[in-house]
């Protein structure tokens, strides 16, 4: 994917934060960066085999989040309300 497409797909992320994140993922061997000497220059990113190996475990985690986020939000509300009563 190109940088711009990644940025559009992640709401509210700054260019700097995305750049640093991609560099760290590249450093960890999870993402490969491909630079094309065209005019204008083009940079694309893709998951490496190691990065692709994370997809199945991440799918399980996102399934868990989808199934429990409402309970987590309810717990947060209850906690915050209890904190407000203590003040």
C-alpha positions, 0 to 999 in steps of 0.5 A: 500500500502507498503511504497516502492510502495507509494514512487515509485508512487510519483516522486522526493519525499524523504523518509523523506518527505513521512514518515512525510507526512504519519505520519501527515495523520495518525495523522489526521485520514486519513491513517491507518498504519499497522505494521507486525512483519515479517522478514523483517518487513512489513508496509502497509498503507490504507485510513481510512473511513475519508480518503476515504471520501476525494476521491470524493471532490479531484476528482472534484479538479483534474478535475478542474486542468486538465481543467485549467492547460494550462490557469494557465501556460499561466497566469504564462508565461504572468506574468513572461514576464511582470515582466522581462520587468519591470526589 
